[in-house]
Amino acid sequence: MAQNNENTQNEAFAPESELAADKQEPATKNIKKKKGRIRRFFSGLSNTEISIIIIGILLAAIMIGAFYYLYTEALKTRRALPQNGLISADDEQSWMLKVVNEQSGLSIDTEVPVSTIADTTAGISIDARATKEATEFLKAARRANPDVDIQIVQGYRSVAAYANDYNTRINQLVEEQDFSQEQAQQQTLTEMMQPGTNEHSLGLLINFSINGVTDPTTFEGMEASNWLKENAHNYGFIQRYPKDKDAVTGRPYDPTAYRYVGKDNARKIYEQGLTLEEYNQQLAQQQAEEAARQAEEAARQAAEQAAQQQQAQPEAAPQDNPTG
């Protein structure tokens, strides 16, 4: 009994390092056993069988990599798309295809490189990258319709300038008509868009007048209005808010509003009868499909390469496995 008590006391006061070593010993033995099994397994295989296993592992890794590439490309496409369907921000065309609305607005410090459109009485300016085409569009419209006065009456307005007008109108309603702040904001939103949600602040939207007419209903019925609609794409512009597309654009029909998107994009949009939102969604879908096609092609090539390597591998002579 005394001996047992002594042993117990010795264990109780044994150094922690010795106790830890005792606990690790079974785990170490298990690891050694597993390594031994693995060595015995591979020692019983021929060189060909080992090569097949290695090629299979490599092929699996390539397949996983290909599908991971597909997943990440699709994920990048989705992340680059806001609710309005804007194409990837990395795309070189993104500046001319950007959509601005309540879901994708501009900050008050947004800067646009602008220049003045030639031959506009009010000195209208837009994004400098579209000024040349806008000038050509206006001149061509006047040449084709010499009996009417065609003007560009709206162009770039900064978010800050728009916000100033917006707040001024709210204050006017509060001070002069006894509106509450909330009532004044609601009323102002019926008269103008919220700052940062108007594509005029993007510098790519212009509005025309014909003989001073800007009312959509009257403007639509004028012959020169039809010429603008049918020829805008030749100069890189599209009718921004077409008829019967309110649910897509989120804006009412406006035959006076034209948006620069570049000649190639404008032609495709015009020929397919799309809105800018629909066109962007189409491009995004094409990008996703191309990423999937490339991933599938990479996986196919990897499979073919692995198969060729397997066929080229010489068959090794079977090994003699000694038996007890």
Number of C-alpha atoms within 10 A of each C-alpha: 6 7 8 9 10 11 12 12 11 11 13 11 9 11 10 11 9 11 12 10 11 11 11 11 10 11 11 11 11 11 11 12 12 11 12 11 12 11 11 11 10 12 13 14 14 16 18 16 14 14 17 17 12 12 17 16 12 15 19 15 12 18 19 13 15 21 16 13 17 21 16 13 18 20 13 13 19 18 12 16 17 13 11 21 22 25 28 21 15 9 9 9 14 15 15 19 22 21 25 18 18 15 11 16 18 20 13 15 10 12 13 16 11 19 18 19 24 16 13 16 10 12 14 20 24 26 24 17 17 23 20 15 20 28 18 15 19 21 16 17 21 16 10 12 15 11 10 16 14 21 22 23 18 20 26 22 19 23 25 16 12 21 16 13 14 19 16 13 19 22 18 13 19 17 13 8 10 12 16 14 14 11 13 20 19 12 15 18 14 9 10 13 16 19 24 24 20 23 24 23 28 28 27 28 24 24 19 22 20 20 13 13 17 18 13 15 12 12 21 17 11 14 12 22 20 13 14 22 19 13 17 25 26 17 23 22 31 30 28 26 22 22 11 10 15 13 8 14 19 12 13 14 18 20 25 26 24 25 26 28 26 20 17 13 20 24 20 13 21 19 10 10 12 19 19 26 19 17 21 23 17 14 15 21 17 12 17 18 14 15 19 19 13 14 21 16 13 18 20 14 13 19 18 13 14 18 15 11 14 16 10 9 12 11 13 10 9 11 11 8 9 5 4 3
